[in-house]
Amino acid sequence: MPITATDSSREQITLPLFNLVVVLVAVAGLMLFGQARWQFDIHDPDFFPLNLLLPLLAAFGLYQAVKAGLAWRRHARQGSTQVQIDGPGRLRPGDTLRGRWLPGRPLPAGSPLRLQLQCIDIYEEENASASQRRRRHPQVAWEGQAEAAVPASGAAVAFQFRLPTELKRIRAFIERAPQDRVQVKSLLVVNVPFGRRIVKASADMLPVDRGWRLVVEATPSGKTVRAEIDLPIEVTIAERGGR
């Protein structure tokens, strides 16, 4: 029986809406229970420093509202797509991953598709104190691409990817430093405003977890279709104890 996974289109709607509700509650709290007002004259006796947060919260809330609206429009147009994985969910580097992508709405026959299989390594901050929660940062460590077309029947689109052979192992719970060399561990994280976070890890920095994602893009009749599906698979490096 194939392994089935559904795209994240619903989460792309609910998460911005949740952030929008948080912003509205924060603005209401500042204005009802604090002295914050839409007064930005710093020389005014009634000026309150938290007034400067109001336009920032408003901009962030507007961004989340637009983001949720675009995601809802995309979901209404293309529905929820699914992926079916053939074979076991536990693979090895170099194996071939086979499966099928099922569109949520019928697509015109012959529509070209671009499929991307992403290996996403999860890194964790190491300089956090014991009382602080260590933040996790995803990085696309590998990406494979394939081209396909919607069959005449409009049914599922078959795909296959050869998995990479060179992957970092997953960091052990207790990691011993090598005795023959000095490790250089560094993690650079750049937060791009209204964009995706940029993560760069050094060769000695090991991920604490790993995930696999399938990204499907198409433009039938000039309308963009994009789906992101987190795959429930595990690629195990048996001889090194990672995955």
Accessible surface in RSA format (square Angstrom, percent):
REM  Atomic radii and reference values for relative SASA: ProtOr
REM  Chains: A
REM  Algorithm: Lee & Richards
REM  Probe-radius: 1.40
REM  Slices: 20
REM RES _ NUM      All-atoms   Total-Side   Main-Chain    Non-polar    All polar
REM                ABS   REL    ABS   REL    ABS   REL    ABS   REL    ABS   REL
RES MET A   1   227.91 118.0 150.75  99.8  77.16 183.7 121.70 103.5 106.21 140.7
RES PRO A   2    52.92  38.6  42.35  38.6  10.57  38.4  44.41  36.7   8.51  52.9
RES ILE A   3    49.73  28.3  45.48  33.9   4.25  10.2  49.66  35.8   0.07   0.2
RES THR A   4    68.81  48.9  42.95  43.5  25.86  61.6  30.03  40.3  38.78  58.6
RES ALA A   5    11.61  10.7   5.73   8.8   5.88  13.4  11.61  16.3   0.01   0.0
RES THR A   6    72.56  51.6  52.26  53.0  20.30  48.4  35.54  47.7  37.02  56.0
RES ASP A   7    10.15   7.1   1.20   1.2   8.95  21.2   0.74   1.8   9.40   9.4
RES SER A   8    29.36  24.8  26.97  36.0   2.39   5.5  24.78  52.8   4.59   6.4
RES SER A   9     9.49   8.0   7.38   9.9   2.11   4.9   8.40  17.9   1.09   1.5
RES ARG A  10   150.81  63.3 149.99  76.5   0.82   2.0  52.18  71.3  98.63  59.8
RES GLU A  11   103.41  59.4 101.79  77.0   1.63   3.9  55.60 107.5  47.81  39.0
RES GLN A  12    52.87  29.6  45.81  33.5   7.07  16.8  32.65  69.5  20.22  15.3
RES ILE A  13    22.29  12.7  22.29  16.6   0.00   0.0  22.29  16.1   0.00   0.0
RES THR A  14    82.11  58.4  77.60  78.7   4.50  10.7  66.87  89.8  15.24  23.0
RES LEU A  15   109.22  60.8 106.09  75.9   3.13   7.9 109.22  76.7   0.00   0.0
RES PRO A  16     2.90   2.1   2.89   2.6   0.00   0.0   2.90   2.4   0.00   0.0
RES LEU A  17    81.82  45.6  81.33  58.2   0.49   1.2  81.51  57.2   0.30   0.8
RES PHE A  18   128.94  64.5 123.77  76.7   5.17  13.5 128.20  77.7   0.74   2.1
RES ASN A  19    39.32  27.1  37.97  36.7   1.35   3.2   2.91   7.0  36.41  35.2
RES LEU A  20    37.84  21.1  37.84  27.1   0.00   0.0  37.84  26.6   0.00   0.0
RES VAL A  21    85.09  56.0  85.06  77.0   0.04   0.1  85.09  73.9   0.00   0.0
RES VAL A  22    75.18  49.5  72.24  65.4   2.94   7.1  74.32  64.6   0.86   2.3
RES VAL A  23     8.10   5.3   7.45   6.7   0.65   1.6   8.10   7.0   0.00   0.0
RES LEU A  24   106.37  59.2 102.00  73.0   4.37  11.0 102.65  72.1   3.72  10.0
RES VAL A  25    99.67  65.6  95.19  86.2   4.48  10.8  97.88  85.0   1.79   4.9
RES ALA A  26    38.59  35.5  27.09  41.8  11.49  26.1  37.32  52.6   1.26   3.3
RES VAL A  27    27.45  18.1  27.45  24.9   0.00   0.0  27.45  23.9   0.00   0.0
RES ALA A  28    45.50  41.8  39.00  60.2   6.50  14.8  45.23  63.7   0.27   0.7
RES GLY A  29    25.55  31.5   0.00   N/A  25.55  31.5  21.78  59.8   3.77   8.4
RES LEU A  30    33.17  18.5  31.09  22.2   2.08   5.2  32.17  22.6   0.99   2.7
RES MET A  31    55.81  28.9  51.43  34.0   4.38  10.4  38.99  33.1  16.82  22.3
RES LEU A  32   133.58  74.4 104.10  74.5  29.48  74.1 105.63  74.2  27.95  75.2
RES PHE A  33   179.92  90.0 141.39  87.6  38.53 100.3 148.47  90.0  31.45  90.0
RES GLY A  34    30.53  37.7   0.00   N/A  30.53  37.7  21.00  57.6   9.53  21.3
RES GLN A  35   125.16  70.0 116.83  85.4   8.34  19.9  37.61  80.1  87.55  66.4
RES ALA A  36     0.15   0.1   0.15   0.2   0.00   0.0   0.15   0.2   0.00   0.0
RES ARG A  37   114.36  48.0 114.36  58.3   0.00   0.0  49.27  67.3  65.09  39.4
RES TRP A  38   130.56  52.4 102.35  49.5  28.21  66.2  91.38  48.7  39.19  63.6
RES GLN A  39    64.31  36.0  62.56  45.7   1.75   4.2  14.00  29.8  50.31  38.2
RES PHE A  40    88.11  44.1  68.73  42.6  19.38  50.4  69.43  42.1  18.68  53.5
RES ASP A  41    70.30  49.2  61.55  61.3   8.76  20.7  24.76  58.3  45.54  45.4
RES ILE A  42   114.78  65.3  92.84  69.2  21.94  52.9  92.84  66.9  21.94  59.5
RES HIS A  43   158.15  86.4 128.08  89.0  30.07  76.9  91.23  94.0  66.93  77.9
RES ASP A  44    41.91  29.4  32.85  32.7   9.06  21.4   3.91   9.2  38.00  37.9
RES PRO A  45   132.82  96.8  93.21  85.0  39.61 144.0 105.92  87.4  26.90 167.2
RES ASP A  46   118.07  82.7  98.69  98.2  19.38  45.8  29.85  70.3  88.22  88.0
RES PHE A  47    42.97  21.5  23.58  14.6  19.39  50.4  23.58  14.3  19.39  55.5
RES PHE A  48    47.18  23.6  47.18  29.2   0.00   0.0  47.18  28.6   0.00   0.0
RES PRO A  49    89.94  65.5  84.19  76.7   5.75  20.9  84.54  69.8   5.39  33.5
RES LEU A  50    67.78  37.7  67.68  48.4   0.10   0.3  67.78  47.6   0.00   0.0
RES ASN A  51     0.36   0.2   0.36   0.3   0.00   0.0   0.00   0.0   0.36   0.3
RES LEU A  52    97.33  54.2  94.73  67.8   2.60   6.5  94.73  66.5   2.60   7.0
RES LEU A  53    73.95  41.2  73.95  52.9   0.00   0.0  73.95  51.9   0.00   0.0
RES LEU A  54     0.01   0.0   0.00   0.0   0.01   0.0   0.00   0.0   0.01   0.0
RES PRO A  55    57.93  42.2  50.93  46.4   7.00  25.4  53.34  44.0   4.59  28.5
RES LEU A  56   120.08  66.9 114.79  82.1   5.29  13.3 115.75  81.3   4.33  11.6
RES LEU A  57    39.13  21.8  38.92  27.8   0.22   0.5  39.13  27.5   0.01   0.0
RES ALA A  58    48.86  44.9  35.75  55.2  13.11  29.8  43.72  61.6   5.14  13.6
RES ALA A  59    50.51  46.4  41.38  63.9   9.13  20.8  46.82  65.9   3.69   9.8
RES PHE A  60    83.53  41.8  82.98  51.4   0.55   1.4  83.12  50.4   0.42   1.2
RES GLY A  61     4.18   5.2   0.00   N/A   4.18   5.2   4.14  11.4   0.05   0.1
RES LEU A  62   121.41  67.6 115.62  82.7   5.80  14.6 119.16  83.7   2.25   6.1
RES TYR A  63    65.67  30.7  60.21  34.3   5.46  14.2  49.11  36.9  16.57  20.4
RES GLN A  64     8.21   4.6   8.21   6.0   0.00   0.0   0.00   0.0   8.21   6.2
RES ALA A  65    38.98  35.8  29.05  44.8   9.94  22.6  30.82  43.4   8.17  21.6
RES VAL A  66    79.24  52.1  72.13  65.3   7.12  17.2  78.54  68.2   0.70   1.9
RES LYS A  67    96.30  47.0  91.15  55.9   5.14  12.2  52.09  46.9  44.21  47.1
RES ALA A  68     4.73   4.3   3.97   6.1   0.76   1.7   4.23   6.0   0.50   1.3
RES GLY A  69    36.91  45.5   0.00   N/A  36.91  45.5  33.25  91.2   3.66   8.2
RES LEU A  70   101.16  56.3  97.74  69.9   3.42   8.6  97.89  68.7   3.26   8.8
RES ALA A  71     4.46   4.1   2.61   4.0   1.85   4.2   2.61   3.7   1.85   4.9
RES TRP A  72   156.27  62.7 156.27  75.6   0.00   0.0 128.15  68.3  28.11  45.6
RES ARG A  73   156.81  65.8 155.64  79.3   1.17   2.8  39.43  53.9 117.38  71.1
RES ARG A  74    63.90  26.8  63.69  32.5   0.21   0.5   9.21  12.6  54.69  33.1
RES HIS A  75    29.34  16.0  28.88  20.1   0.46   1.2  17.99  18.5  11.35  13.2
RES ALA A  76    52.08  47.9  32.16  49.6  19.92  45.3  37.86  53.3  14.21  37.7
RES ARG A  77    80.29  33.7  60.28  30.7  20.01  47.6  40.79  55.7  39.50  23.9
RES GLN A  78     5.54   3.1   3.75   2.7   1.79   4.3   4.39   9.4   1.15   0.9
RES GLY A  79     2.29   2.8   0.00   N/A   2.29   2.8   2.29   6.3   0.00   0.0
RES SER A  80    37.73  31.9  20.21  27.0  17.52  40.4  19.14  40.8  18.59  26.0
RES THR A  81     0.63   0.4   0.55   0.6   0.08   0.2   0.63   0.8   0.00   0.0
RES GLN A  82    66.95  37.4  66.78  48.8   0.16   0.4   8.91  19.0  58.04  44.0
RES VAL A  83     0.00   0.0   0.00   0.0   0.00   0.0   0.00   0.0   0.00   0.0
RES GLN A  84    41.84  23.4  41.84  30.6   0.00   0.0   0.00   0.0  41.84  31.7
RES ILE A  85     0.14   0.1   0.14   0.1   0.00   0.0   0.14   0.1   0.00   0.0
RES ASP A  86    57.31  40.1  46.56  46.3  10.75  25.4  24.69  58.1  32.62  32.5
RES GLY A  87    47.58  58.7   0.00   N/A  47.58  58.7  31.78  87.2  15.80  35.4
RES PRO A  88    94.12  68.6  82.17  74.9  11.94  43.4  93.17  76.9   0.95   5.9
RES GLY A  89    19.15  23.6   0.00   N/A  19.15  23.6   9.53  26.2   9.62  21.5
RES ARG A  90   146.21  61.4 132.63  67.6  13.58  32.3  58.61  80.1  87.60  53.1
RES LEU A  91    18.63  10.4  15.98  11.4   2.65   6.6  18.20  12.8   0.43   1.2
RES ARG A  92   130.15  54.6 130.15  66.3   0.00   0.0  46.40  63.4  83.74  50.8
RES PRO A  93    35.60  25.9  17.08  15.6  18.52  67.3  17.08  14.1  18.52 115.1
RES GLY A  94    11.77  14.5   0.00   N/A  11.77  14.5   6.37  17.5   5.40  12.1
RES ASP A  95    55.24  38.7  50.23  50.0   5.01  11.9  13.30  31.3  41.94  41.8
RES THR A  96    43.56  31.0  26.60  27.0  16.96  40.4   8.15  10.9  35.41  53.5
RES LEU A  97     1.78   1.0   1.11   0.8   0.66   1.7   1.78   1.2   0.00   0.0
RES ARG A  98   125.04  52.5 123.62  63.0   1.42   3.4  39.55  54.0  85.49  51.8
RES GLY A  99     2.50   3.1   0.00   N/A   2.50   3.1   0.00   0.0   2.50   5.6
RES ARG A 100    68.66  28.8  68.66  35.0   0.00   0.0  29.81  40.7  38.86  23.5
RES TRP A 101     0.17   0.1   0.17   0.1   0.00   0.0   0.17   0.1   0.00   0.0
RES LEU A 102    54.72  30.5  53.61  38.4   1.11   2.8  53.64  37.7   1.08   2.9
RES PRO A 103    28.70  20.9   9.63   8.8  19.07  69.3   9.63   8.0  19.07 118.5
RES GLY A 104    27.26  33.6   0.00   N/A  27.26  33.6   6.69  18.4  20.57  46.1
RES ARG A 105   110.76  46.5 108.54  55.3   2.22   5.3  38.39  52.5  72.38  43.9
RES PRO A 106   124.08  90.4 101.05  92.1  23.03  83.7 104.47  86.3  19.61 121.9
RES LEU A 107    20.31  11.3  11.64   8.3   8.67  21.8  13.00   9.1   7.31  19.7
RES PRO A 108    69.10  50.4  56.48  51.5  12.62  45.9  68.36  56.4   0.74   4.6
RES ALA A 109    63.08  58.0  31.89  49.2  31.19  70.9  31.97  45.0  31.11  82.4
RES GLY A 110    48.58  59.9   0.00   N/A  48.58  59.9  29.45  80.8  19.13  42.9
RES SER A 111     8.99   7.6   4.36   5.8   4.63  10.7   4.82  10.3   4.17   5.8
RES PRO A 112    92.23  67.2  89.13  81.3   3.10  11.3  89.61  74.0   2.62  16.3
RES LEU A 113     2.01   1.1   0.00   0.0   2.01   5.0   2.01   1.4   0.00   0.0
RES ARG A 114    87.09  36.6  85.85  43.8   1.25   3.0  29.85  40.8  57.24  34.7
RES LEU A 115     0.43   0.2   0.43   0.3   0.00   0.0   0.43   0.3   0.00   0.0
RES GLN A 116    19.50  10.9  19.50  14.3   0.00   0.0   1.06   2.3  18.44  14.0
RES LEU A 117     0.00   0.0   0.00   0.0   0.00   0.0   0.00   0.0   0.00   0.0
RES GLN A 118    19.24  10.8  19.24  14.1   0.00   0.0   0.00   0.0  19.24  14.6
RES CYS A 119     0.00   0.0   0.00   0.0   0.00   0.0   0.00   0.0   0.00   0.0
RES ILE A 120    13.04   7.4  13.04   9.7   0.00   0.0  13.04   9.4   0.00   0.0
RES ASP A 121     2.22   1.6   2.22   2.2   0.00   0.0   0.00   0.0   2.22   2.2
RES ILE A 122    35.68  20.3  35.68  26.6   0.00   0.0  35.68  25.7   0.00   0.0
RES TYR A 123     2.48   1.2   2.48   1.4   0.00   0.0   0.00   0.0   2.48   3.1
RES GLU A 124    27.19  15.6  26.55  20.1   0.64   1.5   0.10   0.2  27.09  22.1
RES GLU A 125    46.53  26.7  44.63  33.8   1.90   4.5  11.74  22.7  34.79  28.4
RES GLU A 126    71.21  40.9  49.49  37.4  21.73  51.7  25.19  48.7  46.02  37.6
RES ASN A 127   139.53  96.2 102.27  98.8  37.26  89.7  47.47 114.2  92.06  89.0
RES ALA A 128    18.34  16.9   3.60   5.5  14.74  33.5   6.91   9.7  11.43  30.3
RES SER A 129    58.74  49.6  44.80  59.8  13.94  32.1  51.43 109.5   7.31  10.2
RES ALA A 130   117.61 108.1  69.24 106.8  48.37 110.0  82.26 115.8  35.35  93.7
RES SER A 131   111.33  94.1  67.53  90.1  43.80 100.9  57.55 122.5  53.78  75.3
RES GLN A 132   115.26  64.5 101.54  74.2  13.72  32.7  31.16  66.3  84.11  63.8
RES ARG A 133   227.45  95.5 201.75 102.8  25.70  61.2  80.71 110.3 146.74  88.9
RES ARG A 134   101.78  42.7  90.15  46.0  11.63  27.7  18.01  24.6  83.78  50.8
RES ARG A 135   161.90  68.0 156.06  79.6   5.84  13.9  39.90  54.5 122.00  73.9
RES ARG A 136   126.66  53.2 108.10  55.1  18.55  44.2  39.04  53.4  87.62  53.1
RES HIS A 137     6.56   3.6   6.56   4.6   0.00   0.0   6.56   6.8   0.00   0.0
RES PRO A 138    70.09  51.1  61.55  56.1   8.54  31.0  61.92  51.1   8.17  50.8
RES GLN A 139    39.07  21.8  34.22  25.0   4.85  11.6  12.65  26.9  26.42  20.0
RES VAL A 140    77.00  50.7  53.83  48.7  23.17  55.8  53.83  46.8  23.17  62.8
RES ALA A 141    51.33  47.2  13.82  21.3  37.51  85.3  20.00  28.2  31.32  83.0
RES TRP A 142    66.63  26.7  59.45  28.8   7.18  16.9  47.25  25.2  19.38  31.4
RES GLU A 143    72.74  41.8  46.96  35.5  25.79  61.4  14.10  27.3  58.64  47.9
RES GLY A 144    10.36  12.8   0.00   N/A  10.36  12.8  10.36  28.4   0.00   0.0
RES GLN A 145   106.88  59.8  74.04  54.1  32.84  78.2  22.84  48.6  84.04  63.7
RES ALA A 146    27.29  25.1  18.88  29.1   8.41  19.1  27.29  38.4   0.00   0.0
RES GLU A 147   129.10  74.1 100.40  76.0  28.71  68.4  63.85 123.5  65.25  53.3
RES ALA A 148    28.01  25.8  10.68  16.5  17.34  39.4  23.08  32.5   4.94  13.1
RES ALA A 149    54.69  50.3  39.92  61.6  14.77  33.6  39.92  56.2  14.77  39.1
RES VAL A 150     3.94   2.6   0.09   0.1   3.85   9.3   0.09   0.1   3.85  10.4
RES PRO A 151    46.80  34.1  36.51  33.3  10.29  37.4  46.80  38.6   0.00   0.0
RES ALA A 152    99.02  91.0  67.36 103.9  31.66  72.0  68.15  96.0  30.87  81.8
RES SER A 153    96.48  81.5  53.23  71.0  43.25  99.6  55.98 119.2  40.50  56.7
RES GLY A 154    24.72  30.5   0.00   N/A  24.72  30.5  10.92  30.0  13.80  30.9
RES ALA A 155    55.79  51.3  43.84  67.6  11.96  27.2  55.79  78.6   0.00   0.0
RES ALA A 156    30.48  28.0  14.18  21.9  16.30  37.1  14.26  20.1  16.22  43.0
RES VAL A 157     4.33   2.9   3.06   2.8   1.27   3.1   4.33   3.8   0.00   0.0
RES ALA A 158    74.69  68.7  57.75  89.1  16.94  38.5  57.94  81.6  16.75  44.4
RES PHE A 159    15.45   7.7   0.77   0.5  14.69  38.2  11.51   7.0   3.94  11.3
RES GLN A 160   107.62  60.2  95.34  69.7  12.28  29.2  25.33  53.9  82.29  62.4
RES PHE A 161    10.37   5.2   7.03   4.4   3.34   8.7  10.37   6.3   0.00   0.0
RES ARG A 162   162.35  68.2 146.21  74.5  16.13  38.4  59.88  81.8 102.47  62.1
RES LEU A 163     2.51   1.4   0.00   0.0   2.51   6.3   0.00   0.0   2.51   6.7
RES PRO A 164    14.68  10.7   5.89   5.4   8.78  31.9  14.68  12.1   0.00   0.0
RES THR A 165    87.51  62.2  67.13  68.1  20.38  48.6  44.10  59.2  43.40  65.6
RES GLU A 166   153.52  88.1 135.08 102.2  18.43  43.9  60.32 116.7  93.19  76.1
RES LEU A 167    17.82   9.9   3.57   2.6  14.25  35.8   9.06   6.4   8.77  23.6
RES LYS A 168    57.42  28.0  47.11  28.9  10.31  24.5  50.27  45.2   7.16   7.6
RES ARG A 169    61.11  25.7  60.51  30.8   0.60   1.4   7.29  10.0  53.82  32.6
RES ILE A 170    19.42  11.0  13.65  10.2   5.77  13.9  13.65   9.8   5.77  15.7
RES ARG A 171    49.56  20.8  34.83  17.8  14.73  35.1   7.99  10.9  41.57  25.2
RES ALA A 172    49.97  45.9  37.71  58.2  12.26  27.9  46.97  66.1   3.00   8.0
RES PHE A 173   204.56 102.3 164.22 101.7  40.34 105.0 172.92 104.8  31.64  90.5
RES ILE A 174   133.74  76.1 115.64  86.1  18.10  43.6 118.68  85.5  15.07  40.9
RES GLU A 175    49.11  28.2  18.78  14.2  30.33  72.2  13.62  26.3  35.49  29.0
RES ARG A 176   213.86  89.8 192.40  98.1  21.46  51.1  72.46  99.0 141.41  85.7
RES ALA A 177    66.10  60.8  53.08  81.9  13.02  29.6  54.73  77.1  11.38  30.1
RES PRO A 178    44.84  32.7  24.72  22.5  20.12  73.1  35.73  29.5   9.11  56.6
RES GLN A 179   179.45 100.3 141.40 103.3  38.05  90.6  65.94 140.4 113.51  86.1
RES ASP A 180   127.68  89.4  88.87  88.5  38.81  91.8  49.95 117.6  77.73  77.5
RES ARG A 181   126.45  53.1 106.82  54.5  19.62  46.7  59.97  82.0  66.48  40.3
RES VAL A 182   130.62  85.9 113.50 102.7  17.12  41.3 117.01 101.7  13.61  36.9
RES GLN A 183    49.01  27.4  27.54  20.1  21.47  51.1   8.57  18.2  40.44  30.7
RES VAL A 184   102.00  67.1  97.84  88.6   4.16  10.0 100.75  87.5   1.24   3.4
RES LYS A 185    79.46  38.8  47.67  29.2  31.79  75.7  26.11  23.5  53.35  56.8
RES SER A 186    61.99  52.4  54.13  72.2   7.85  18.1  43.60  92.8  18.38  25.8
RES LEU A 187    41.68  23.2   9.67   6.9  32.00  80.5  10.31   7.2  31.37  84.4
RES LEU A 188   105.62  58.8 102.76  73.5   2.87   7.2 104.94  73.7   0.69   1.8
RES VAL A 189    43.51  28.6  18.52  16.8  24.98  60.2  18.52  16.1  24.98  67.8
RES VAL A 190    64.19  42.2  61.30  55.5   2.89   7.0  64.19  55.8   0.00   0.0
RES ASN A 191   102.28  70.5  80.50  77.8  21.79  52.5  33.15  79.8  69.13  66.8
RES VAL A 192    59.98  39.5  52.01  47.1   7.97  19.2  53.02  46.1   6.96  18.9
RES PRO A 193   110.37  80.4  87.02  79.3  23.36  84.9  98.44  81.3  11.93  74.1
RES PHE A 194   126.05  63.1  90.71  56.2  35.34  92.0  95.19  57.7  30.86  88.3
RES GLY A 195    45.44  56.0   0.00   N/A  45.44  56.0  22.41  61.5  23.04  51.6
RES ARG A 196   169.81  71.3 157.00  80.0  12.81  30.5  83.88 114.6  85.93  52.1
RES ARG A 197   113.73  47.8  88.77  45.3  24.97  59.4  17.12  23.4  96.62  58.6
RES ILE A 198    81.12  46.2  77.81  58.0   3.31   8.0  81.12  58.4   0.00   0.0
RES VAL A 199    10.27   6.8   0.92   0.8   9.34  22.5   0.92   0.8   9.34  25.3
RES LYS A 200   124.57  60.8 121.84  74.8   2.72   6.5  65.13  58.6  59.43  63.3
RES ALA A 201    25.84  23.8   0.37   0.6  25.47  57.9   1.97   2.8  23.87  63.2
RES SER A 202    26.67  22.5  14.36  19.2  12.31  28.4  25.43  54.1   1.24   1.7
RES ALA A 203    89.06  81.9  65.49 101.1  23.57  53.6  69.31  97.6  19.75  52.3
RES ASP A 204    23.87  16.7  19.32  19.2   4.55  10.8   3.78   8.9  20.09  20.0
RES MET A 205     6.94   3.6   6.94   4.6   0.00   0.0   5.38   4.6   1.55   2.1
RES LEU A 206    23.81  13.3  20.32  14.5   3.50   8.8  20.32  14.3   3.50   9.4
RES PRO A 207     0.00   0.0   0.00   0.0   0.00   0.0   0.00   0.0   0.00   0.0
RES VAL A 208    26.49  17.4  11.57  10.5  14.92  35.9  11.87  10.3  14.62  39.6
RES ASP A 209    45.36  31.8  45.36  45.1   0.00   0.0   3.46   8.1  41.90  41.8
RES ARG A 210    23.88  10.0   2.78   1.4  21.10  50.2   3.43   4.7  20.45  12.4
RES GLY A 211    28.20  34.8   0.00   N/A  28.20  34.8  28.04  76.9   0.17   0.4
RES TRP A 212     7.16   2.9   3.11   1.5   4.05   9.5   1.67   0.9   5.49   8.9
RES ARG A 213    61.32  25.7  61.32  31.3   0.00   0.0   1.34   1.8  59.98  36.3
RES LEU A 214     0.00   0.0   0.00   0.0   0.00   0.0   0.00   0.0   0.00   0.0
RES VAL A 215     1.69   1.1   1.58   1.4   0.10   0.3   1.58   1.4   0.10   0.3
RES VAL A 216     0.14   0.1   0.11   0.1   0.03   0.1   0.11   0.1   0.03   0.1
RES GLU A 217    41.52  23.8  39.86  30.2   1.66   4.0  15.35  29.7  26.17  21.4
RES ALA A 218     6.18   5.7   0.03   0.1   6.15  14.0   5.71   8.0   0.47   1.2
RES THR A 219    85.35  60.7  71.78  72.8  13.57  32.3  44.51  59.8  40.84  61.7
RES PRO A 220    13.72  10.0   6.85   6.2   6.87  25.0  11.95   9.9   1.77  11.0
RES SER A 221   102.33  86.5  52.98  70.7  49.36 113.7  47.72 101.6  54.61  76.5
RES GLY A 222    72.91  89.9   0.00   N/A  72.91  89.9  35.69  97.9  37.23  83.4
RES LYS A 223   125.19  61.1 120.88  74.2   4.31  10.3  69.80  62.8  55.38  59.0
RES THR A 224    75.10  53.4  71.11  72.1   3.99   9.5  44.64  60.0  30.46  46.0
RES VAL A 225     7.26   4.8   7.26   6.6   0.00   0.0   7.26   6.3   0.00   0.0
RES ARG A 226    71.39  30.0  67.28  34.3   4.11   9.8  32.12  43.9  39.27  23.8
RES ALA A 227     4.13   3.8   0.00   0.0   4.13   9.4   4.13   5.8   0.00   0.0
RES GLU A 228    18.37  10.5  16.21  12.3   2.16   5.1   2.34   4.5  16.03  13.1
RES ILE A 229     0.00   0.0   0.00   0.0   0.00   0.0   0.00   0.0   0.00   0.0
RES ASP A 230    84.85  59.4  74.12  73.8  10.73  25.4  34.34  80.8  50.51  50.4
RES LEU A 231    11.09   6.2   0.00   0.0  11.09  27.9   0.64   0.4  10.45  28.1
RES PRO A 232    68.27  49.8  41.27  37.6  27.00  98.2  57.51  47.5  10.76  66.9
RES ILE A 233    17.79  10.1   0.00   0.0  17.79  42.9   2.28   1.6  15.52  42.1
RES GLU A 234    55.64  31.9  53.07  40.1   2.57   6.1  17.20  33.3  38.44  31.4
RES VAL A 235     1.23   0.8   0.00   0.0   1.23   3.0   0.00   0.0   1.23   3.3
RES THR A 236    19.08  13.6  18.88  19.1   0.20   0.5  18.88  25.4   0.20   0.3
RES ILE A 237     9.55   5.4   8.83   6.6   0.72   1.7   9.55   6.9   0.00   0.0
RES ALA A 238    52.83  48.6  28.39  43.8  24.44  55.6  32.90  46.3  19.93  52.8
RES GLU A 239   146.15  83.9 103.72  78.5  42.43 101.0  67.96 131.5  78.19  63.8
RES ARG A 240   137.10  57.6 112.35  57.3  24.75  58.9  40.94  55.9  96.16  58.3
RES GLY A 241    68.85  84.9   0.00   N/A  68.85  84.9  36.12  99.1  32.73  73.3
RES GLY A 242     4.18   5.2   0.00   N/A   4.18   5.2   2.51   6.9   1.67   3.7
RES ARG A 243    89.09  37.4  88.59  45.2   0.50   1.2   9.18  12.5  79.91  48.4
END  Absolute sums over single chains surface
CHAIN  1 A    15064.8      12073.5       2991.3       8948.7       6116.1
END  Absolute sums over all chains
TOTAL         15064.8      12073.5       2991.3       8948.7       6116.1
